[in-house]
């Protein structure tokens, strides 16, 4: 009996026991979905006879029936699957796992199931795939196959967590099951396709219902591909690979930010260099302006990403309405923009930035929840050119503009700051927070030393080590509303890592904690327990320090800006 079969059998046993103990019986829709899940998963983990039996039962069940199944009826229906039977050692092993595979909607976030190998030298990172399926055993099987193919994987059984991970992790491909526990995959896909930021993320839908109607509905809903369960893992890898190749080609061709309409990332640099050449030839200055929204991360956490997206569009529109039409505007981060303004000195650029910020701040906004609020933005301005005090070096000017932006934000935000000279200064790196919670002092000391400068020579993260969970949870560090990467040992005295996880997820704004669980082995039940407790990532001991650093580096670089 392989590890996937063990987890699958345990999940079915616990589901049957929960239904049997419910005096009202099991809802027919849930029973139908369980049998449907057995059909799709069983054959993929070596239980072909189970899959064939489930397929036969589905022809006899009425999905739309209004009934509740009694314990006797359930035992009769599920008898062919011999749930609970198996190797005695395996059964005792699973009994000790407690809630190893009981992934609840309240507790589970997601788990990164592939070592991150992002290199900080500019080389392409591994493709990031987000798997969404309510069958934990199937998630475990598919993540193993995808990681063997060189992909980085995030997996979650919950639709709400899938949407959060889309925003926070920005995956390169989404693999989504049609049937989920709280909703169905079509509703999730509809939410995804409504967001311009995800328009280029390819989606592969999976279903055990390989009917013409299901396939047509998947494609009509916006899916790029469809895979019928039981799906051959190698075939799924090939399908995902094809989608990733096509997506990469499209992204190379598309240089415009899907949400705001501004240019993307470093597209402002060619415009800067053109203006630098013109300035050198004609002696006319130009300006570089860096703008962003004050406390944007808090707005996202308070009102949600949809309202955050609307605010970004409004900020972009205010900039466009206030700056000259020949300015080049690019979105370079979550809420940060660079504007190259031709034939404009610092005073002219300052006047345009002040108009944009004033217009943006004066507008009262209404969140989807019905609440009203106002937001402000800040700007840093640099006059560049052959005759300016700063010169026309693109990196030096960008550093100065960001430094001025941070100075304006440091004074409370809602204002502009102008660089008259750079004096050889560099922009201070943002301080990151990393907490190491482990009862092994040797490991803590080693991690504290190795994680310094994890994002580069200019980064000095705030790293603290804690000998146990209680010391970590009671530290005043939590009063800081900023984000934090938590490297957390699963087995500790007094309070184990699972309990620490649950308490962190119960705090206000739990998403500010990115939790990496350290486990003592790669036992599937421990991995499933990490999923159920709300871990965002996990690693098994012993692990390579470079692997841990690369995972943390990727997380910090994907996080929102200041």
C-alpha positions in Angstrom: 0.0 0.0 0.0 1.7 3.2 -1.1 1.6 6.5 0.8 -1.1 8.0 -1.5 -3.4 5.0 -0.9 -2.9 5.4 2.8 -3.9 9.1 2.8 -6.8 8.4 0.4 -8.2 5.6 2.5 -7.8 7.6 5.7 -9.7 10.5 4.2 -12.5 8.3 3.1 -12.7 6.6 6.5 -12.8 9.9 8.4 -15.5 11.2 6.0 -17.7 8.1 6.5 -17.3 8.3 10.3 -18.2 12.0 10.3 -21.4 11.3 8.3 -22.3 8.3 10.4 -22.2 10.4 13.6 -24.4 13.1 12.1 -28.0 12.5 13.3 -29.3 14.2 10.2 -27.4 12.0 7.9 -25.1 12.9 4.9 -26.4 15.3 2.2 -26.8 13.6 -1.1 -24.7 16.2 -2.9 -21.7 15.5 -0.6 -22.1 11.7 -1.1 -22.3 12.1 -4.9 -19.1 14.3 -4.8 -17.3 11.7 -2.7 -18.0 8.9 -5.2 -17.1 11.2 -8.0 -13.8 11.9 -6.3 -13.1 8.2 -5.9 -13.6 7.7 -9.6 -11.2 10.4 -10.5 -8.4 9.7 -8.0 -8.4 5.9 -7.3 -7.1 4.8 -10.6 -4.2 7.3 -10.4 -2.9 5.8 -7.2 -3.3 2.2 -8.1 -6.8 1.4 -7.0 -8.3 0.7 -10.5 -11.1 -1.5 -9.2 -12.3 1.3 -6.9 -12.4 3.7 -9.9 -14.4 1.2 -11.9 -16.8 0.6 -9.0 -17.3 4.4 -8.5 -18.0 4.9 -12.2 -20.7 2.3 -12.0 -22.2 3.8 -8.9 -22.3 7.2 -10.5 -24.7 5.9 -13.1 -27.0 4.7 -10.3 -26.9 7.9 -8.2 -29.1 10.9 -8.8 -27.0 14.0 -8.2 -30.0 16.3 -8.0 -31.9 14.1 -5.5 -33.1 15.8 -2.3 -32.3 13.3 0.4 -29.9 12.6 3.3 -28.1 9.3 3.6 -28.4 7.3 6.8 -25.5 5.4 8.3 -26.9 2.1 7.2 -27.3 3.4 3.6 -23.8 4.8 3.6 -22.3 1.5 4.8 -24.2 -0.4 2.0 -23.1 2.2 -0.7 -19.4 2.3 0.4 -19.1 -1.4 1.2 -17.3 -2.3 -2.1 -14.5 0.1 -1.3 -13.6 -1.8 1.9 -12.8 1.5 3.7 -10.8 0.9 6.9 -9.4 -2.4 5.7 -5.7 -2.6 4.9 -2.4 -3.5 6.4 -2.7 -3.5 10.2 0.5 -1.6 10.7 -0.6 1.0 8.2 -4.0 1.3 10.0 -2.3 1.9 13.4 0.1 4.3 11.7 -2.8 6.4 10.4 -4.7 6.2 13.7 -1.8 8.0 15.4 -1.9 10.8 12.8 -5.0 12.3 14.4 -6.0 15.1 12.0 -3.2 14.5 9.5 -5.5 14.7 6.5 -8.5 16.6 7.9 -7.9 19.8 6.0 -10.5 22.3 7.2 -11.6 25.4 5.4 -11.0 27.5 8.5 -7.4 26.3 9.0 -5.9 25.4 5.7 -4.0 27.9 3.6 -1.7 26.1 1.2 1.6 24.3 1.1 4.5 24.8 -1.3 5.5 21.4 -2.3 8.6 21.9 -4.4 12.0 23.2 -3.3 12.4 26.7 -4.7 15.5 27.1 -6.8 15.2 30.8 -7.8 18.7 32.2 -8.4 19.4 35.7 -7.5 21.6 36.2 -10.5 18.8 37.0 -12.9 18.4 33.5 -14.4 14.8 32.4 -15.0 13.1 30.8 -12.1 11.3 27.5 -12.2 7.7 27.8 -13.4 5.2 28.1 -10.5 2.1 26.0 -10.7 -1.0 26.3 -8.5 -2.9 23.1 -7.9 -6.5 23.3 -6.6 -8.3 20.0 -5.8 -10.3 19.0 -2.7 -8.6 15.5 -2.7 -5.4 15.9 -0.6 -4.1 12.5 -1.7 -4.4 13.5 -5.3 -2.6 16.8 -4.6 0.2 14.8 -3.0 0.5 12.6 -6.0 0.4 15.4 -8.6 2.9 17.6 -6.7 5.4 14.7 -6.7 5.1 14.2 -10.4 5.2 17.9 -11.2 8.2 18.5 -9.0 10.0 15.6 -10.7 9.4 17.5 -14.0 11.2 20.6 -12.6 8.2 22.7 -11.5 7.6 24.6 -8.3 4.1 23.8 -6.9 1.6 25.4 -4.6 -1.3 23.2 -3.6 -4.6 23.9 -1.8 -7.9 22.1 -1.5 -9.8 25.4 -0.8 -11.1 27.9 -3.4 -10.7 31.0 -1.1 -7.1 30.1 -0.5 -6.5 29.6 -4.2 -7.6 33.2 -4.9 -5.3 34.5 -2.2 -2.4 32.5 -3.6 -3.1 33.9 -7.1 -2.6 37.4 -5.8 0.3 36.7 -3.5 2.3 34.1 -5.5 1.5 35.1 -9.1 1.7 31.5 -10.5 2.6 30.8 -14.0 -0.2 28.2 -14.5 -3.4 27.2 -12.6 -4.6 23.6 -12.5 -8.2 23.5 -11.2 -10.6 20.7 -10.5 -14.2 21.2 -11.6 -15.6 19.9 -8.3 -14.5 21.5 -5.0 -15.8 21.1 -1.5 -17.1 24.7 -0.9 -17.9 25.6 -4.5 -17.1 24.4 -8.0 -14.1 25.1 -10.2 -16.3 27.1 -12.6 -16.9 29.8 -10.0 -13.2 30.0 -9.2 -12.4 30.3 -12.9 -15.0 33.0 -13.3 -13.3 35.0 -10.5 -9.9 34.5 -12.1 -11.0 35.6 -15.5 -12.7 38.7 -14.2 -9.3 40.0 -13.0 -7.2 41.6 -15.8 -4.0 40.7 -13.8 -4.7 37.0 -14.4 -5.7 37.2 -18.0 -2.5 35.6 -19.2 -2.3 32.9 -16.6 -3.1 29.6 -18.4 -5.7 27.3 -16.7 -6.0 23.6 -17.0 -9.3 22.2 -15.8 -9.7 18.6 -14.5 -12.8 16.5 -14.0 -13.8 12.8 -13.6 -16.8 13.7 -15.7 -15.4 13.4 -19.2 -18.6 14.4 -21.1 -19.0 16.7 -24.0 -21.1 19.1 -21.9 -18.3 19.3 -19.2 -15.6 19.9 -21.8 -17.6 22.6 -23.6 -18.4 24.3 -20.3 -14.8 24.3 -19.3 -13.7 26.0 -22.5 -16.6 28.4 -22.5 -15.7 29.4 -19.0 -12.2 30.4 -20.1 -10.1 27.2 -19.5 -7.1 26.8 -21.8 -7.1 23.0 -21.6 -9.1 20.1 -20.1 -7.8 16.8 -18.6 -10.1 14.0 -17.8 -9.6 12.0 -14.6 -8.0 9.7 -14.0 -5.4 11.7 -15.7 -2.0 10.3 -16.7 0.5 12.4 -14.7 3.0 12.4 -17.5 0.3 13.7 -19.9 -0.6 16.4 -17.4 3.0 17.5 -17.2 3.1 17.8 -21.0 -0.2 19.8 -21.1 1.1 22.2 -18.4 4.4 22.5 -20.2 2.7 23.4 -23.5 0.6 26.1 -21.7 3.7 27.5 -20.0 5.6 27.8 -23.3 2.7 29.6 -25.0 2.2 31.9 -22.0 5.9 32.8 -21.9 5.7 33.7 -25.6 2.7 35.9 -25.1 4.2 37.6 -22.1 7.4 38.4 -24.1 5.2 40.0 -26.7 3.0 41.9 -24.4 4.7 44.9 -22.7 1.6 46.6 -21.2 0.3 46.0 -17.6 -3.0 44.3 -17.9 -4.7 46.1 -15.0 -3.7 49.7 -15.4 -2.7 50.1 -19.0 0.8 51.5 -18.1 4.0 50.0 -19.4 5.4 47.1 -17.5 8.5 46.9 -15.2 11.6 48.3 -16.9 9.9 49.6 -20.0 10.6 53.2 -18.7 14.3 52.7 -19.1 14.5 52.9 -22.9 12.5 56.2 -22.7 14.9 57.5 -20.0 17.9 56.7 -22.2 16.3 58.4 -25.2 15.8 61.5 -23.2 19.3 61.3 -21.8 20.7 61.4 -25.4 18.4 64.3 -26.3 19.5 66.2 -23.2 23.1 65.6 -24.0 22.6 66.9 -27.6 20.3 69.9 -26.9 21.1 70.7 -23.2 17.4 70.4 -22.2 16.7 68.7 -18.8 14.1 66.0 -18.2 12.7 64.4 -15.0 12.2 61.0 -13.5 9.3 60.7 -11.0 8.6 57.7 -8.7 5.1 57.5 -7.3 3.2 55.0 -5.2 0.1 54.7 -2.9 0.7 55.3 0.8 0.0 52.2 3.0 -1.3 50.2 0.1 -0.7 46.9 1.7 -3.0 47.9 4.6 -5.7 48.9 2.1 -5.4 45.5 0.5 -5.7 43.7 3.8 -8.6 45.8 5.0 -10.8 45.9 1.9 -9.5 43.1 -0.3 -7.6 42.8 -3.5 -10.5 43.7 -5.8 -10.8 47.2 -4.1 -7.0 47.4 -4.2 -7.1 46.8 -8.0 -9.7 49.5 -8.4 -7.5 51.9 -6.4 -4.4 51.1 -8.6 -6.4 52.0 -11.7 -7.6 55.3 -10.1 -4.0 56.2 -9.1 -2.8 55.4 -12.7 -5.6 57.6 -14.1 -4.8 60.5 -11.8 -1.1 60.4 -12.9 -2.1 60.2 -16.6 -4.5 63.2 -16.3 -1.9 65.4 -14.6 1.4 64.6 -16.5 2.2 65.7 -20.0 0.9 63.5 -22.8 4.5 62.7 -23.9 5.5 61.3 -20.5 6.3 57.5 -20.4 4.6 55.8 -17.4 5.5 52.2 -16.2 4.2 50.1 -13.3 7.3 48.7 -11.6 5.9 47.1 -8.5 2.6 46.3 -6.8 1.6 50.0 -6.5 4.7 51.8 -7.7 5.1 53.7 -10.9 8.0 55.5 -12.7 7.3 58.4 -15.0 9.9 59.8 -17.5 8.9 63.4 -18.3 10.6 64.9 -21.4 11.6 68.6 -21.5 10.7 69.2 -17.9 12.8 70.4 -15.0 12.2 69.5 -11.4 9.8 72.3 -10.8 7.6 71.4 -13.7 7.6 67.7 -12.8 6.8 68.7 -9.2 3.8 70.6 -10.3 2.5 67.7 -12.3 3.1 65.2 -9.4 1.3 67.5 -6.9 -1.7 67.8 -9.3 -1.9 64.0 -9.5 -1.6 63.4 -5.8 -4.1 66.2 -4.9 -6.7 64.8 -7.4 -6.2 61.3 -6.0 -6.4 62.3 -2.4 -9.5 64.4 -2.8 -11.7 61.6 -4.1 -13.8 59.6 -1.6 -13.8 55.9 -2.4 -16.4 53.3 -1.7 -15.3 49.8 -0.9 -17.2 46.7 -2.0 -18.2 46.2 1.7 -20.0 49.6 1.6 -17.4 51.4 3.7 -16.0 54.7 2.4 -12.3 55.8 2.7 -9.7 58.1 1.2 -6.2 57.2 0.1 -3.1 59.3 -0.6 0.0 58.9 -2.6 3.6 60.1 -2.5 6.2 61.0 -5.1 10.0 61.4 -5.4 11.3 63.6 -8.2 14.7 63.8 -9.9 15.8 66.4 -12.5 18.1 64.6 -14.9 20.2 65.5 -17.9 23.6 66.6 -19.0 23.4 69.9 -17.1 21.7 68.7 -13.9 23.5 68.1 -10.6 22.6 64.4 -10.8 23.4 63.6 -14.4 21.8 61.1 -16.6 22.8 57.7 -15.2 19.7 55.6 -15.2 20.4 53.6 -12.1 21.7 56.6 -10.1 18.6 58.6 -11.0 16.3 55.7 -10.1 18.0 55.3 -6.8 17.6 59.0 -6.1 13.9 59.1 -7.1 13.1 56.1 -4.8 15.0 57.7 -2.0 13.0 60.9 -2.3 9.8 58.8 -2.5 10.7 57.1 0.8 11.6 60.4 2.4 8.1 61.8 1.4 6.4 58.7 2.9 8.6 59.0 6.0 7.1 62.5 6.6 3.6 61.0 6.7 2.9 60.6 3.0 0.6 62.5 0.7 3.4 64.7 -0.5 6.4 65.1 -2.9 10.1 65.3 -2.3 12.7 66.6 -4.9 16.3 65.4 -5.2 18.6 68.4 -5.9 21.8 66.2 -5.8 22.6 62.6 -5.0 26.0 63.0 -3.1 26.9 59.4 -4.0 24.1 58.0 -1.8 22.2 54.8 -2.5 18.6 53.9 -1.6 18.4 52.1 1.7 17.1 48.6 1.4 13.8 47.7 2.9 14.2 45.9 6.2 12.7 42.4 6.1 11.6 40.4 9.1 12.4 36.8 9.6 11.6 34.7 12.7 13.3 31.4 13.4 11.4 29.3 16.0 13.2 26.1 16.9 14.4 24.5 20.1 17.7 23.6 18.6 20.1 26.4 19.5 22.7 25.2 17.1 20.3 25.3 14.2 18.9 28.7 15.3 22.4 30.2 15.4 23.3 28.8 12.0 20.1 30.1 10.4 20.5 33.5 11.9 24.0 33.8 10.4 23.2 32.3 7.0 20.0 34.3 6.4 21.6 37.7 6.8 21.7 39.4 3.4 19.4 36.8 1.9 18.2 39.2 -0.8 21.6 40.8 -1.6 24.5 42.7 -0.1 22.4 45.8 0.6 19.7 43.9 2.5 20.0 43.5 6.2 16.9 41.7 7.4 15.7 41.9 10.9 16.2 38.3 12.1 15.2 37.0 15.5 15.4 33.5 17.0 13.0 32.0 19.5 13.6 28.8 21.5 9.9 27.8 21.6 6.5 28.8 20.4 5.4 30.6 23.6 8.4 32.9 23.5 7.6 33.8 19.9 3.9 34.4 20.4 4.4 36.7 23.4 7.1 38.8 21.8 6.2 42.5 21.2 7.4 42.0 17.6 3.9 41.0 16.7 2.7 44.6 17.4 4.5 45.7 14.1 1.8 45.4 11.4 4.4 44.5 8.7 4.9 41.1 7.2 7.1 38.4 8.5 8.6 35.1 7.3 8.4 32.5 10.0 10.7 29.4 9.9 8.9 27.1 12.3 9.9 23.7 13.7 7.0 21.2 13.9 8.2 19.4 17.0 9.0 21.5 20.0 8.5 21.2 23.8 5.8 23.0 25.6 4.0 24.1 22.5 4.5 22.4 19.1 4.7 24.1 15.8 1.2 23.1 14.8 -0.3 25.0 17.7 1.8 28.0 16.9 0.5 27.9 13.4 -3.1 27.8 14.5 -2.6 30.7 16.8 -0.9 32.8 14.1 -3.8 32.1 11.7 -6.3 33.2 14.3 -4.6 36.7 14.6 -5.9 39.8 12.7 -4.5 39.9 9.2 -3.0 36.4 9.3 -1.8 36.7 5.8 1.1 38.9 6.9 2.8 35.7 8.3 4.4 33.5 5.6 5.0 30.3 7.5 7.6 27.7 6.5 7.2 24.5 8.6 10.2 22.3 9.3 9.4 18.6 9.6 11.6 15.8 10.8 10.8 13.5 7.8 8.9 13.4 4.6 6.1 11.2 6.0 2.9 12.1 4.0 0.9 12.5 7.2 3.2 15.2 8.5 3.0 17.0 5.2 -0.8 16.7 5.2 -0.8 18.0 8.8 1.3 21.0 7.7 -1.4 21.7 5.0 -4.2 21.3 7.5 -2.6 23.7 10.0 -2.1 26.5 7.6 1.5 26.3 6.5 2.5 28.2 3.3 5.6 26.0 2.8 7.4 23.1 4.3 10.9 21.5 4.3 12.1 18.2 5.7 15.2 17.9 7.9 18.0 17.6 7.1 17.8 20.3 4.4 20.2 22.4 2.3 20.7 25.9 3.5 20.9 27.2 0.0 17.5 25.7 -0.7 16.0 27.4 2.4 17.5 30.7 1.5 16.2 30.6 -2.1 12.7 29.9 -0.9 12.8 32.8 1.5 14.4 35.0 -1.2 11.6 34.2 -3.6 8.9 35.1 -1.0 10.5 38.4 -0.1 10.8 39.4 -3.7 7.2 38.6 -4.4 6.0 40.5 -1.4 4.4 44.0 -1.7 6.7 47.0 -1.7 6.8 49.5 1.1 
